[in-house]
Amino acid sequence: MSCTPFLVPRLFSVKGLVAVVTGGGTGIGLMATQALAANGAKVYIVGRRKEALDNVVKHYSDVEGKIIPLQGDVTKKDDLKRIVDQIKKEDEGIHILVNNAGIVGEVTQVGEEASAKELRDKFWEGQTFEGWDSVFRTNVSSVFFTTAAFLPLLQKYTFGGDAAGKAIYNKYETGVITISSISGLLKISQNHFAYNSSKGATIHLNRMMSQEWAHTGIRFNTIAPGMFPSEMTTTGSDEKQKSSLKGFNPKSMLIPAERAGEDEDLGGTILYLSSRAGQYTSGVVLPVDGATLATNPSAY
């Protein structure tokens, strides 16, 4: 065997693949979109805000691949069905689904040594059933229903079911990449119990899908990002849909890497799981966190 199969263009190519990224207009979803499109993939980006999607196309379309905006709400079955039907008009199947859409929800700050009464008062008054329902609907339920909606399109192209996948690997297996968070592995709430609980649920949901749906020939993996610039961790996005963590102190989270995550850190992980390099990987939870979990109490 020659060394040719180990060349980077062979191992990490995503050229010609068809991908869908939910929440692809900002933050981590945009990083995933850029990584795939820059390397020749056709990427459908899904989001509720048309302006954000259009801005992505405006600023990031000068790439080898293609970015196609599809407005829709992944917490609604009618929208999911419409999105799938729209894609089916253009492509017989897809290779990669990135479940990224998510919200933080209610945030309640309380002191570390708060009394039982203080805890009760803060959380009883500061949290609502509706707030928890909304977080779980977006961060967990939508992942399940979005994945279910795309299963037939994913299976269509698995095991080298089309020319683009076969060009990368003759037994190319399609994949679902779910973006969770290290918040789903930490043993602290970070002031948002609902969000962290939902991200833990998302991780376990992916584990169940990877086991129960393995017979479909589809891979299921989870990325658990640490601190990255996004609309969740900052005040918003600029005109190019990018966020900034100016003033962030990595020591506040005991991050050994001494920095926040950058676009390339997330993008490289997406390319690994989408390409030949990640073809034998399924059912994993992959922290991309600068070793934050190594220095904080976690279940990882």
C-alpha positions as CSV (number, residue, x, y, z in Angstrom):
1,M,0.0,0.0,0.0
2,S,1.4,3.4,-1.0
3,C,1.1,6.5,1.2
4,T,-1.2,8.2,-1.2
5,P,-4.4,7.5,0.8
6,F,-2.9,9.4,3.7
7,L,-2.6,12.7,1.9
8,V,-4.7,15.4,3.3
9,P,-6.7,16.0,0.1
10,R,-7.7,12.3,0.2
11,L,-8.4,12.1,3.9
12,F,-10.3,15.3,4.5
13,S,-12.1,16.0,1.2
14,V,-15.8,16.9,1.2
15,K,-15.9,18.0,-2.4
16,G,-19.3,17.4,-4.0
17,L,-21.0,16.4,-0.8
18,V,-24.5,17.7,0.1
19,A,-25.0,19.0,3.6
20,V,-27.7,20.6,5.7
21,V,-26.9,22.8,8.6
22,T,-29.6,24.0,10.9
23,G,-28.9,27.3,12.6
24,G,-26.4,27.8,9.8
25,G,-26.6,31.6,9.8
26,T,-24.6,32.5,12.8
27,G,-22.1,31.2,15.4
28,I,-21.1,27.6,15.3
29,G,-23.5,26.8,12.5
30,L,-21.9,29.4,10.3
31,M,-18.4,27.9,11.1
32,A,-19.7,24.5,10.0
33,T,-21.2,26.0,6.9
34,Q,-18.0,27.8,5.9
35,A,-15.8,24.8,6.5
36,L,-17.9,22.6,4.3
37,A,-18.6,25.1,1.5
38,A,-15.0,26.3,1.3
39,N,-14.0,22.8,0.6
40,G,-16.5,22.1,-2.2
41,A,-19.6,21.0,-0.5
42,K,-23.1,22.1,-1.3
43,V,-24.6,23.4,1.9
44,Y,-28.2,24.1,2.7
45,I,-28.4,26.5,5.7
46,V,-31.7,26.5,7.6
47,G,-32.8,29.2,10.0
48,R,-35.7,31.3,11.1
49,R,-34.3,34.7,10.2
50,K,-34.1,35.3,6.4
51,E,-31.9,38.3,6.8
52,A,-29.2,36.3,8.6
53,L,-29.3,33.6,6.0
54,D,-29.1,36.1,3.1
55,N,-26.1,37.8,4.8
56,V,-24.3,34.5,4.9
57,V,-24.8,34.0,1.1
58,K,-23.8,37.6,0.5
59,H,-20.5,37.4,2.4
60,Y,-19.4,33.8,2.1
61,S,-20.4,32.5,-1.3
62,D,-17.0,33.1,-3.0
63,V,-16.0,29.5,-2.3
64,E,-15.6,26.2,-4.2
65,G,-18.9,24.9,-3.0
66,K,-22.3,26.5,-2.7
67,I,-24.5,27.9,0.1
68,I,-28.3,27.8,-0.3
69,P,-30.5,29.5,2.3
70,L,-33.8,27.9,3.4
71,Q,-35.9,29.8,5.9
72,G,-37.7,27.6,8.4
73,D,-38.3,26.7,12.0
74,V,-37.0,23.3,13.0
75,T,-39.4,23.1,15.9
76,K,-42.3,22.9,13.5
77,K,-43.1,19.7,11.6
78,D,-44.7,21.6,8.7
79,D,-41.6,23.6,8.2
80,L,-39.4,20.5,8.4
81,K,-41.5,18.7,5.8
82,R,-41.3,21.7,3.5
83,I,-37.6,22.0,3.8
84,V,-37.0,18.3,3.1
85,D,-39.4,18.6,0.1
86,Q,-37.5,21.6,-1.2
87,I,-34.1,19.8,-1.0
88,K,-35.6,16.7,-2.7
89,K,-36.4,18.8,-5.7
90,E,-32.7,19.6,-6.1
91,D,-30.9,16.5,-4.7
92,E,-31.9,12.9,-4.4
93,G,-30.2,12.6,-1.0
94,I,-27.8,14.3,1.4
95,H,-24.5,13.2,2.9
96,I,-24.3,15.3,6.1
97,L,-26.9,16.7,8.5
98,V,-25.6,19.2,11.1
99,N,-28.1,19.7,14.0
100,N,-27.0,23.0,15.4
101,A,-30.1,25.2,16.1
102,G,-30.4,26.0,19.8
103,I,-31.3,28.6,22.4
104,V,-30.1,29.4,25.9
105,G,-33.4,30.1,27.6
106,E,-33.9,31.5,31.1
107,V,-30.8,32.5,33.1
108,T,-31.0,32.8,36.9
109,Q,-27.9,33.9,38.8
110,V,-27.5,32.9,42.4
111,G,-24.6,32.9,44.9
112,E,-22.6,29.7,45.5
113,E,-23.5,29.6,49.2
114,A,-27.1,30.6,48.8
115,S,-29.5,29.2,51.4
116,A,-32.2,26.7,50.6
117,K,-34.8,29.6,50.9
118,E,-32.7,31.8,48.6
119,L,-32.4,29.0,46.1
120,R,-36.2,28.4,46.2
121,D,-37.0,32.1,45.8
122,K,-34.6,32.6,43.0
123,F,-35.6,29.6,40.9
124,W,-39.3,29.5,41.8
125,E,-39.7,33.1,40.7
126,G,-37.0,33.3,38.0
127,Q,-37.8,30.1,36.1
128,T,-41.0,28.9,34.3
129,F,-42.3,25.7,32.9
130,E,-42.8,27.5,29.6
131,G,-39.1,28.5,29.6
132,W,-38.0,25.0,30.1
133,D,-40.4,23.6,27.5
134,S,-39.1,26.1,25.0
135,V,-35.4,25.2,25.6
136,F,-36.1,21.4,25.3
137,R,-38.3,21.9,22.2
138,T,-35.5,23.7,20.4
139,N,-32.4,21.9,21.8
140,V,-33.7,18.3,22.1
141,S,-37.0,17.7,20.4
142,S,-36.1,19.5,17.2
143,V,-32.9,17.4,16.9
144,F,-35.0,14.2,17.0
145,F,-37.6,15.4,14.5
146,T,-35.1,17.0,12.2
147,T,-33.0,13.8,12.1
148,A,-36.1,11.7,11.6
149,A,-37.2,13.9,8.7
150,F,-33.9,13.5,6.9
151,L,-33.3,9.8,7.5
152,P,-34.5,8.7,4.0
153,L,-32.3,11.3,2.3
154,L,-29.3,10.3,4.3
155,Q,-29.8,6.6,3.6
156,K,-30.2,7.3,-0.1
157,Y,-26.5,8.3,-0.3
158,T,-25.0,6.0,2.3
159,F,-22.6,3.1,1.5
160,G,-21.4,5.0,-1.6
161,G,-24.9,5.5,-2.9
162,D,-23.9,8.4,-5.2
163,A,-20.9,9.5,-7.2
164,A,-19.7,12.3,-4.9
165,G,-19.6,10.0,-1.8
166,K,-18.1,7.2,-3.7
167,A,-15.3,9.5,-5.0
168,I,-14.3,10.1,-1.4
169,Y,-14.7,6.4,-0.3
170,N,-16.4,3.6,-2.1
171,K,-18.3,2.7,1.0
172,Y,-18.9,6.2,2.1
173,E,-21.4,6.4,5.0
174,T,-23.5,9.5,5.5
175,G,-23.6,11.1,8.9
176,V,-25.5,13.2,11.4
177,I,-23.4,15.6,13.4
178,T,-25.3,17.1,16.4
179,I,-23.9,20.2,18.1
180,S,-24.3,19.8,21.9
181,S,-22.1,21.6,24.4
182,I,-19.7,20.9,27.2
183,S,-22.5,22.4,29.3
184,G,-24.2,19.0,28.8
185,L,-21.3,17.3,30.5
186,L,-20.4,19.8,33.2
187,K,-21.7,19.2,36.8
188,I,-22.5,22.9,37.2
189,S,-25.4,24.8,35.8
190,Q,-23.6,28.0,34.7
191,N,-26.7,29.9,35.7
192,H,-28.9,28.1,33.1
193,F,-30.2,24.8,34.5
194,A,-32.6,24.3,31.5
195,Y,-29.9,24.8,28.9
196,N,-27.4,22.5,30.5
197,S,-30.0,19.8,31.1
198,S,-31.1,20.0,27.5
199,K,-27.6,19.6,26.2
200,G,-27.1,16.6,28.4
201,A,-30.3,15.2,26.9
202,T,-29.1,15.9,23.4
203,I,-25.9,13.9,24.0
204,H,-27.9,10.9,25.2
205,L,-30.4,11.3,22.4
206,N,-27.5,11.0,19.9
207,R,-26.2,7.9,21.7
208,M,-29.6,6.2,21.4
209,M,-29.9,7.1,17.7
210,S,-26.4,5.8,17.0
211,Q,-27.3,2.5,18.5
212,E,-30.9,2.0,17.4
213,W,-30.5,3.4,13.9
214,A,-27.1,1.9,13.2
215,H,-28.7,-0.6,10.8
216,T,-29.5,2.3,8.4
217,G,-25.9,2.8,7.5
218,I,-25.9,6.3,8.9
219,R,-23.3,7.5,11.4
220,F,-24.4,9.6,14.4
221,N,-21.8,11.8,16.3
222,T,-21.9,14.6,18.8
223,I,-19.6,17.6,19.0
224,A,-19.5,19.3,22.5
225,P,-18.0,22.7,22.0
226,G,-16.5,24.7,24.8
227,M,-16.4,28.5,24.7
228,F,-16.8,29.8,21.2
229,P,-18.0,33.2,19.9
230,S,-21.7,33.0,19.0
231,E,-24.9,34.9,19.7
232,M,-25.4,32.7,22.8
233,T,-22.1,33.7,24.3
234,T,-22.0,37.3,23.2
235,T,-24.3,40.2,22.6
236,G,-25.0,39.4,19.0
237,S,-23.5,39.3,15.5
238,D,-22.0,41.9,13.2
239,E,-22.9,42.6,9.6
240,K,-21.1,39.5,8.5
241,Q,-23.0,37.3,11.0
242,K,-19.9,36.9,13.2
243,S,-19.7,37.3,17.0
244,S,-16.7,38.5,19.1
245,L,-15.6,37.5,22.6
246,K,-13.7,40.7,23.3
247,G,-12.8,40.9,26.9
248,F,-13.3,37.2,27.6
249,N,-10.9,35.8,30.2
250,P,-10.2,32.1,29.7
251,K,-9.0,31.9,33.3
252,S,-12.6,32.4,34.4
253,M,-13.4,28.9,33.0
254,L,-10.0,27.4,33.8
255,I,-9.3,26.7,30.2
256,P,-5.8,25.1,29.8
257,A,-5.6,26.3,26.2
258,E,-5.8,29.9,27.5
259,R,-8.2,31.0,24.8
260,A,-11.7,30.7,23.4
261,G,-12.3,28.4,20.5
262,E,-11.8,29.8,17.0
263,D,-13.5,29.1,13.7
264,E,-10.9,26.7,12.5
265,D,-11.1,24.5,15.7
266,L,-14.8,23.8,15.0
267,G,-14.4,23.7,11.2
268,G,-11.7,21.1,11.3
269,T,-13.8,18.9,13.5
270,I,-16.7,19.1,11.1
271,L,-14.4,18.2,8.2
272,Y,-13.0,15.2,10.1
273,L,-16.5,13.8,10.8
274,S,-17.7,14.5,7.3
275,S,-14.8,13.1,5.3
276,R,-13.0,9.8,4.7
277,A,-11.1,10.5,7.9
278,G,-14.2,10.0,10.1
279,Q,-15.8,7.1,8.2
280,Y,-15.1,4.6,11.0
281,T,-16.4,7.0,13.7
282,S,-20.0,6.8,15.1
283,G,-21.6,7.2,18.5
284,V,-18.9,9.4,19.9
285,V,-19.1,12.6,22.0
286,L,-16.2,14.8,20.9
287,P,-15.4,17.8,23.2
288,V,-13.8,20.7,21.4
289,D,-13.0,22.8,24.4
290,G,-9.4,23.5,24.9
291,A,-9.4,20.9,27.7
292,T,-12.0,22.8,29.8
293,L,-13.6,19.5,30.9
294,A,-10.2,18.4,32.2
295,T,-10.2,21.2,34.8
296,N,-13.8,21.4,35.7
297,P,-16.2,18.9,37.4
298,S,-17.8,16.9,34.7
299,A,-19.4,13.6,33.7
300,Y,-17.1,13.1,30.8
